């Protein structure tokens, strides 16, 4: 049954986004990517006098991707755009907004094949030693930063998973943490003793200080008699105070993704080598170090929360690349 729209492409896109938001199972990041990509498509089509959904054909889609390539957009961005529009046109075809599915014949460009950045074991140790030296001052932000990086590397988790962890998700006896991954899939991942020690220090000496800052900023509750029911804090008050969050920002609220990026960028800033300096670097590094150490590929897949083994296999390429470099520099007949 067709969605009730007025026939305009912009209305069809809005209806599609409402559909994927209501369907569940997709991360907020994926929905935002759909919205951004399809908004670009609507603008491109409008500039060419195409406003009706029914006029969206294969040639328009090809021109849109070609124009993105001509502007120098990254191959990965163009591939994501291609994926977004294929999902949209399939939905539009299934709901009767399009007679056929033009996106089914659209071919995404192959990625450039860049390997993720991986830092060496010695470099990880240097980063963590530097953070530990700062944490020895008992500065609450330094205690938090050490625990953040230790957990990113130890558990190989995504930054979105890290900031979503609550205190009760951490089992310090079993050395495991429960995280919510892509598509709302929950998994329990292990971490090591150094990460546990950093978490203990943060929870004991750092988090209470930042939580107190949030409490100081919250308005004082009205005086009530002992028999009066206590007011239930609003969701906004809980968010402002950090609530049950494991990691808190400097103002006492739940630590955000941007803040983690800043922490990691500072930690990796002095290391030699090019490449991204975001939290995913520690995830890539942990996966590669596990495989270098003899871990089973499927075990690493489970740890990372990858739905497909093929996604995890990129780390075997990283390990092979490192092996080739060692061979080239060390073997006398390389």
C-alpha positions as CSV (number, residue, x, y, z in Angstrom):
1,X,0.0,0.0,0.0
2,X,1.4,3.4,-1.0
3,X,2.3,5.9,1.6
4,X,0.1,9.0,1.7
5,X,2.2,11.7,0.2
6,X,1.5,14.5,-2.3
7,X,3.8,13.1,-5.0
8,X,6.7,15.3,-4.3
9,X,10.2,13.8,-3.8
10,X,10.7,15.9,-0.7
11,X,7.5,14.5,0.8
12,X,8.5,10.9,-0.1
13,X,11.8,11.4,1.7
14,X,10.2,12.7,4.8
15,X,7.8,9.8,4.8
16,X,10.7,7.4,4.4
17,X,12.6,8.9,7.3
18,X,9.5,8.7,9.5
19,X,9.3,5.0,8.5
20,X,12.8,4.1,9.4
21,X,12.7,6.0,12.7
22,X,9.5,4.2,13.6
23,X,10.8,0.8,12.5
24,X,13.6,0.6,15.1
25,X,16.7,-1.4,14.8
26,X,18.7,1.4,13.2
27,X,21.2,3.5,15.1
28,X,20.6,7.3,15.3
29,X,23.8,7.7,13.3
30,X,22.4,5.6,10.4
31,X,19.2,7.5,10.3
32,X,21.1,10.8,10.3
33,X,23.2,9.5,7.4
34,X,20.0,8.6,5.5
35,X,18.6,12.1,6.2
36,X,21.7,13.9,5.1
37,X,22.2,11.9,1.9
38,X,18.6,12.1,0.8
39,X,18.5,15.8,1.5
40,X,21.4,16.2,-0.9
41,X,19.6,14.1,-3.5
42,X,16.5,16.3,-3.2
43,X,18.5,19.4,-3.7
44,X,20.3,17.9,-6.7
45,X,17.1,16.8,-8.3
46,X,15.4,20.2,-7.6
47,X,18.2,22.1,-9.3
48,X,17.5,20.0,-12.4
49,X,13.7,20.6,-12.3
50,X,12.8,17.2,-10.8
51,X,10.4,17.6,-8.0
52,X,8.1,14.5,-8.4
53,X,9.1,11.1,-6.9
54,X,7.9,9.4,-10.1
55,X,10.5,11.3,-12.1
56,X,13.4,9.9,-10.1
57,X,15.1,7.6,-12.5
58,X,18.4,5.7,-12.8
59,X,20.1,8.4,-14.8
60,X,19.4,11.0,-12.2
61,X,20.9,8.8,-9.5
62,X,24.0,8.1,-11.6
63,X,24.4,11.9,-12.3
64,X,24.1,12.6,-8.6
65,X,26.9,10.2,-7.8
66,X,29.0,11.3,-10.7
67,X,28.7,14.9,-9.6
68,X,29.8,13.9,-6.1
69,X,32.8,12.1,-7.5
70,X,33.7,15.2,-9.7
71,X,33.6,17.4,-6.6
72,X,36.2,15.1,-5.0
73,X,34.1,13.5,-2.3
74,X,35.7,10.5,-0.6
75,X,34.9,7.1,-2.1
76,X,33.5,6.0,1.2
77,X,31.1,8.9,1.2
78,X,29.9,8.2,-2.4
79,X,29.4,4.5,-1.5
80,X,27.3,5.5,1.6
81,X,25.2,7.8,-0.6
82,X,24.7,5.0,-3.0
83,X,23.6,2.7,-0.2
84,X,21.2,5.3,1.2
85,X,19.4,5.9,-2.1
86,X,19.1,2.2,-2.8
87,X,17.3,1.7,0.5
88,X,15.1,4.6,-0.2
89,X,14.1,3.6,-3.8
90,X,13.5,0.0,-2.7
91,X,11.1,1.3,0.0
92,X,9.4,3.7,-2.5
93,X,8.9,0.8,-5.0
94,X,7.5,-1.5,-2.3
95,X,5.0,1.2,-1.2
96,X,4.0,2.1,-4.7
97,X,5.6,5.6,-4.9
98,X,7.8,4.3,-7.7
99,X,6.7,1.9,-10.4
100,X,10.1,0.4,-10.5
101,X,13.2,0.4,-8.3
102,X,15.9,2.5,-10.2
103,X,18.3,2.1,-7.3
104,X,18.5,-1.7,-7.8
105,X,20.7,-1.1,-10.9
106,X,22.9,1.5,-9.2
107,X,26.4,0.3,-8.6
108,X,28.3,1.8,-5.7
109,X,32.0,2.6,-6.4
110,X,34.5,0.4,-4.7
111,X,36.2,1.9,-1.6
112,X,39.7,3.1,-1.8
113,X,40.8,0.3,0.5
114,X,42.4,2.4,3.2
115,X,43.4,0.4,6.2
116,X,42.5,1.7,9.6
117,X,45.2,3.3,11.7
118,X,46.9,1.0,14.2
119,X,49.5,2.1,16.8
120,X,52.1,-0.2,18.2
121,X,52.0,-1.9,21.6
122,X,54.9,0.4,22.7
123,X,53.0,3.4,21.6
124,X,49.8,2.3,23.5
125,X,52.0,1.9,26.5
126,X,53.4,5.4,26.1
127,X,50.0,6.9,25.8
128,X,48.6,5.1,28.9
129,X,51.7,5.9,30.9
130,X,51.3,9.6,30.1
131,X,47.6,9.5,31.1
132,X,48.5,7.6,34.3
133,X,51.1,10.2,35.3
134,X,48.4,12.9,35.0
135,X,45.9,10.7,36.9
136,X,48.4,10.4,39.8
137,X,47.6,14.0,40.7
138,X,44.0,12.8,41.5
139,X,42.6,15.4,39.1
140,X,39.1,14.0,38.4
141,X,39.2,14.7,34.7
142,X,42.7,13.0,34.4
143,X,41.3,9.9,36.3
144,X,38.4,9.8,33.9
145,X,40.5,10.2,30.8
146,X,42.8,7.3,31.8
147,X,39.8,5.1,32.5
148,X,38.2,6.1,29.2
149,X,41.3,5.2,27.1
150,X,42.0,2.0,29.1
151,X,38.5,0.8,28.5
152,X,38.4,1.8,24.8
153,X,41.6,-0.3,24.2
154,X,40.9,-3.1,26.6
155,X,37.3,-3.8,25.4
156,X,37.7,-2.6,21.8
157,X,34.3,-0.9,22.0
158,X,32.9,1.9,19.9
159,X,32.8,5.4,21.3
160,X,29.0,5.4,21.1
161,X,29.0,2.3,23.3
162,X,31.4,3.8,25.7
163,X,29.4,6.9,26.4
164,X,26.2,4.8,26.9
165,X,27.7,2.7,29.7
166,X,26.1,3.1,33.1
167,X,27.8,2.3,36.4
168,X,25.7,-0.8,36.9
169,X,26.8,-2.2,33.5
170,X,30.4,-2.8,34.8
171,X,31.1,-6.0,36.7
172,X,34.4,-5.3,38.3
173,X,34.6,-8.8,39.8
174,X,34.2,-10.6,36.5
175,X,36.0,-7.9,34.5
176,X,33.2,-7.5,32.0
177,X,31.1,-4.6,30.8
178,X,27.7,-4.7,29.1
179,X,27.3,-2.4,26.1
180,X,24.6,-1.6,23.6
181,X,25.9,-1.8,20.1
182,X,24.6,-1.1,16.6
183,X,21.0,-2.0,16.0
184,X,20.3,-2.1,19.7
185,X,22.2,-5.3,20.1
186,X,23.5,-5.9,23.6
187,X,26.7,-7.8,24.3
188,X,29.0,-8.4,27.3
189,X,32.7,-7.9,26.6
190,X,35.8,-8.5,28.9
191,X,38.5,-6.1,29.9
192,X,41.7,-6.5,31.8
193,X,43.2,-5.7,35.2
194,X,44.8,-2.3,34.2
195,X,41.4,-1.1,32.9
196,X,39.7,-2.3,36.2
197,X,42.3,-0.5,38.3
198,X,41.7,2.7,36.3
199,X,37.9,2.3,36.7
200,X,38.3,1.7,40.4
201,X,40.3,4.9,40.8
202,X,37.8,6.9,38.6
203,X,34.8,5.6,40.5
204,X,36.4,6.1,43.9
205,X,38.2,9.4,43.5
206,X,37.1,11.1,40.3
207,X,33.4,10.5,39.5
208,X,32.2,11.7,43.0
209,X,33.9,15.0,42.5
210,X,32.3,15.6,39.1
211,X,28.9,14.3,40.3
212,X,29.1,16.8,43.1
213,X,29.6,19.7,40.7
214,X,26.4,18.8,38.9
215,X,24.6,18.6,42.3
216,X,25.8,22.1,43.1
217,X,24.4,23.4,39.9
218,X,21.0,21.8,40.3
219,X,18.4,24.0,42.0
220,X,17.8,23.2,45.7
221,X,14.5,21.3,46.3
222,X,11.7,23.1,48.1
223,X,11.4,22.4,51.8
224,X,8.9,19.8,52.7
225,X,7.8,18.0,55.8
226,X,9.1,14.6,56.6
227,X,5.7,13.1,55.8
228,X,5.5,14.7,52.3
229,X,6.3,12.5,49.3
230,X,9.7,13.3,47.9
231,X,9.7,14.9,44.4
232,X,10.7,12.6,41.5
233,X,13.6,14.3,39.6
234,X,12.8,15.2,36.0
235,X,14.5,13.5,33.1
236,X,16.2,16.8,32.4
237,X,17.6,17.0,36.0
238,X,18.8,13.4,35.8
239,X,20.6,14.1,32.4
240,X,22.2,17.2,33.8
241,X,23.6,15.4,36.8
242,X,24.9,12.5,34.7
243,X,22.4,10.1,36.3
244,X,23.7,6.6,36.3
245,X,26.3,7.3,33.6
246,X,29.7,5.7,34.1
247,X,31.7,8.6,32.6
248,X,30.8,12.2,33.4
249,X,31.9,15.4,31.7
250,X,33.6,18.3,33.5
251,X,30.2,19.8,34.4
252,X,28.8,16.6,35.8
253,X,26.6,15.4,32.9
254,X,27.0,12.3,30.9
255,X,30.3,12.4,28.9
256,X,29.6,13.1,25.3
257,X,31.1,11.7,22.1
258,X,32.9,14.9,21.2
259,X,34.6,15.0,24.6
260,X,35.9,11.5,24.1
261,X,37.3,12.6,20.7
262,X,39.1,15.4,22.3
263,X,40.6,13.2,25.0
264,X,41.8,10.7,22.4
265,X,43.1,13.4,20.0
266,X,45.2,14.8,22.8
267,X,46.5,11.4,23.8
268,X,47.5,10.5,20.3
269,X,48.7,13.9,19.2
270,X,52.4,13.4,20.0
271,X,52.7,9.9,18.4
272,X,54.5,9.6,15.1
273,X,52.5,8.4,12.0
274,X,49.6,9.7,10.0
275,X,46.0,8.8,10.1
276,X,42.9,9.4,12.3
277,X,43.3,10.2,15.9
278,X,39.8,9.3,17.1
279,X,38.5,6.7,19.5
280,X,38.2,4.1,16.7
281,X,42.0,4.0,16.5
282,X,42.0,2.1,19.8
283,X,39.3,-0.2,18.6
284,X,41.3,-1.0,15.4
285,X,44.5,-1.3,17.4
286,X,43.0,-3.7,20.0
287,X,41.5,-5.9,17.2
288,X,44.8,-6.1,15.4
289,X,46.8,-6.8,18.5
290,X,44.5,-9.6,19.4
291,X,45.0,-11.2,16.0
292,X,48.7,-10.6,16.2
293,X,48.7,-12.4,19.5
294,X,46.9,-15.5,18.0
295,X,43.3,-14.8,18.8
296,X,40.6,-16.6,16.8
297,X,39.0,-14.4,14.1
298,X,35.5,-15.4,15.2
299,X,36.3,-14.6,18.8
300,X,37.4,-11.1,17.7
301,X,34.2,-10.8,15.7
302,X,32.2,-11.6,18.8
303,X,34.2,-9.1,20.9
304,X,33.8,-6.3,18.3
305,X,30.1,-7.0,17.8
306,X,30.4,-7.4,14.1
307,X,27.3,-8.9,12.4
308,X,29.5,-10.2,9.5
309,X,32.8,-12.0,9.7
310,X,33.8,-10.2,6.6
311,X,33.9,-6.9,8.5
312,X,36.3,-8.3,11.0
313,X,38.6,-9.7,8.3
314,X,39.9,-6.2,7.5
315,X,42.0,-6.6,10.6
316,X,43.7,-9.7,9.1
317,X,44.8,-7.4,6.3
318,X,46.2,-4.9,8.8
319,X,48.1,-7.7,10.5
320,X,49.4,-8.9,7.1
321,X,50.5,-5.3,6.2
322,X,52.4,-5.1,9.5
323,X,54.0,-8.4,8.8
324,X,55.1,-7.4,5.3
325,X,56.6,-4.2,6.7
326,X,58.6,-6.2,9.3
327,X,59.7,-8.6,6.6
328,X,60.8,-5.8,4.3
329,X,62.9,-4.1,7.0
330,X,64.3,-7.2,8.7
331,X,64.8,-9.9,6.1
332,X,68.2,-9.8,4.4
333,X,66.7,-10.8,1.0
334,X,63.5,-8.8,1.2
